Amino acid sequence: MAKLQNFTWAVEDIFKETFLNYMNSWRRNMTEAANKLQAEVAAENFDYVILYLMVMIGMFSFIIVAILSLEHVRSCQRNHAYFNFCFIRLWRTSHC
């Protein structure tokens, strides 16, 4: 009976070591794959951050240019209206 009990313990130890080695190697492989995937995701996220910033800067620039061009047009319209008023006033006073 003692030999059978030692044999059972030996088989149990063999299975336990085999299973632990398998699980450790699987976890190590999964960790390497996860690290590789995490590095790839981080690089993609950084690319998306740069793309997002480029789009936001472009939209901001477009809004600023639109505001400045509208102000310029309004300013020119005011100046031309004033100049036209002065020209008409001068023309009337000189020809009357």
Stockholm file with secondary structure:
# STOCKHOLM 1.0

chainA/1-96         MAKLQNFTWAVEDIFKETFLNYMNSWRRNMTEAANKLQAEVAAENFDYVILYLMVMIGMFSFIIVAILSLEHVRSCQRNHAYFNFCFIRLWRTSHC
#=GR chainA/1-96 SS CHHHHHHHHHHHHHHHHHHHHHHHHHHHHHHHHHHHHHHHHHHHHHHHHHHHHHHHHHHHHHHHHHHHHHHHHHHHHHHHHHHHHHHHHHHHHHHC
#=GC SS_cons        CHHHHHHHHHHHHHHHHHHHHHHHHHHHHHHHHHHHHHHHHHHHHHHHHHHHHHHHHHHHHHHHHHHHHHHHHHHHHHHHHHHHHHHHHHHHHHHC
//
